[in-house]
Amino acid sequence: MSRLFTIILGTIMILMPLAAFSDEGDDRKAQVLSLYKGYKTSLKSGDTEAALKLAEQMYA
């Protein structure tokens, strides 16, 4: 029982940081996607200054 508990606890300790990083990656994807949508809208409306600012934020 003690060994099983140690193995389970060790597995959880190893996987927890990976789960935290995967959540950050999803947030970054959502942020870039919203910036890209704003970028496309700015280009369609002819506002190149706003489009350049959004492009800089996407690639930062």
ZADO-1210 file (C-alpha; in nm, 4 decimals, padded with zeros to 6 digits):
<atoms>
<atom x="00.0000" y="00.0000" z="00.0000" code="MET" pos="1"/>
<atom x="00.2795" y="00.2402" z="00.0845" code="SER" pos="2"/>
<atom x="00.4619" y="00.1741" z="-00.2425" code="ARG" pos="3"/>
<atom x="00.1450" y="00.2219" z="-00.4439" code="LEU" pos="4"/>
<atom x="00.0777" y="00.5514" z="-00.2671" code="PHE" pos="5"/>
<atom x="00.4349" y="00.6661" z="-00.3344" code="THR" pos="6"/>
<atom x="00.4064" y="00.5762" z="-00.7028" code="ILE" pos="7"/>
<atom x="00.0738" y="00.7566" z="-00.7399" code="ILE" pos="8"/>
<atom x="00.2012" y="01.0624" z="-00.5555" code="LEU" pos="9"/>
<atom x="00.5186" y="01.0678" z="-00.7670" code="GLY" pos="10"/>
<atom x="00.3166" y="01.0449" z="-01.0868" code="THR" pos="11"/>
<atom x="00.0941" y="01.3321" z="-00.9788" code="ILE" pos="12"/>
<atom x="00.3970" y="01.5437" z="-00.8884" code="MET" pos="13"/>
<atom x="00.5484" y="01.4828" z="-01.2322" code="ILE" pos="14"/>
<atom x="00.2286" y="01.5541" z="-01.4275" code="LEU" pos="15"/>
<atom x="00.1175" y="01.8678" z="-01.2418" code="MET" pos="16"/>
<atom x="00.3734" y="02.1051" z="-01.4005" code="PRO" pos="17"/>
<atom x="00.2896" y="01.9668" z="-01.7445" code="LEU" pos="18"/>
<atom x="-00.0784" y="02.0409" z="-01.6926" code="ALA" pos="19"/>
<atom x="00.0029" y="02.3970" z="-01.5867" code="ALA" pos="20"/>
<atom x="00.2057" y="02.4579" z="-01.9022" code="PHE" pos="21"/>
<atom x="-00.0636" y="02.3155" z="-02.1289" code="SER" pos="22"/>
<atom x="-00.3187" y="02.5595" z="-01.9829" code="ASP" pos="23"/>
<atom x="-00.0867" y="02.8518" z="-02.0543" code="GLU" pos="24"/>
<atom x="-00.0479" y="02.7360" z="-02.4130" code="GLY" pos="25"/>
<atom x="-00.4237" y="02.7366" z="-02.4644" code="ASP" pos="26"/>
<atom x="-00.4498" y="03.0893" z="-02.3263" code="ASP" pos="27"/>
<atom x="-00.1757" y="03.2068" z="-02.5615" code="ARG" pos="28"/>
<atom x="-00.3484" y="03.0439" z="-02.8594" code="LYS" pos="29"/>
<atom x="-00.6754" y="03.2159" z="-02.7729" code="ALA" pos="30"/>
<atom x="-00.4988" y="03.5497" z="-02.7356" code="GLN" pos="31"/>
<atom x="-00.3207" y="03.5178" z="-03.0710" code="VAL" pos="32"/>
<atom x="-00.6436" y="03.4091" z="-03.2384" code="LEU" pos="33"/>
<atom x="-00.8300" y="03.7149" z="-03.1111" code="SER" pos="34"/>
<atom x="-00.5427" y="03.9402" z="-03.2211" code="LEU" pos="35"/>
<atom x="-00.5500" y="03.7789" z="-03.5657" code="TYR" pos="36"/>
<atom x="-00.9235" y="03.8380" z="-03.6000" code="LYS" pos="37"/>
<atom x="-00.8712" y="04.2038" z="-03.5100" code="GLY" pos="38"/>
<atom x="-00.5821" y="04.2180" z="-03.7570" code="TYR" pos="39"/>
<atom x="-00.7998" y="04.0883" z="-04.0420" code="LYS" pos="40"/>
<atom x="-01.0787" y="04.3300" z="-03.9517" code="THR" pos="41"/>
<atom x="-00.8355" y="04.6223" z="-03.9458" code="SER" pos="42"/>
<atom x="-00.6978" y="04.5311" z="-04.2869" code="LEU" pos="43"/>
<atom x="-01.0453" y="04.4982" z="-04.4366" code="LYS" pos="44"/>
<atom x="-01.1420" y="04.8411" z="-04.3046" code="SER" pos="45"/>
<atom x="-00.8188" y="04.9934" z="-04.4387" code="GLY" pos="46"/>
<atom x="-00.6690" y="05.0853" z="-04.1000" code="ASP" pos="47"/>
<atom x="-00.3087" y="04.9788" z="-04.1613" code="THR" pos="48"/>
<atom x="-00.1716" y="05.1455" z="-03.8478" code="GLU" pos="49"/>
<atom x="-00.3938" y="04.9375" z="-03.6218" code="ALA" pos="50"/>
<atom x="-00.3131" y="04.6266" z="-03.8270" code="ALA" pos="51"/>
<atom x="00.0605" y="04.6842" z="-03.7784" code="LEU" pos="52"/>
<atom x="00.0162" y="04.7236" z="-03.4018" code="LYS" pos="53"/>
<atom x="-00.1838" y="04.4012" z="-03.3845" code="LEU" pos="54"/>
<atom x="00.0769" y="04.2183" z="-03.5942" code="ALA" pos="55"/>
<atom x="00.3510" y="04.3306" z="-03.3562" code="GLU" pos="56"/>
<atom x="00.1497" y="04.2023" z="-03.0605" code="GLN" pos="57"/>
<atom x="00.0912" y="03.8673" z="-03.2330" code="MET" pos="58"/>
<atom x="00.4603" y="03.8088" z="-03.2928" code="TYR" pos="59"/>
<atom x="00.5763" y="03.9361" z="-02.9522" code="ALA" pos="60"/>
</atoms>
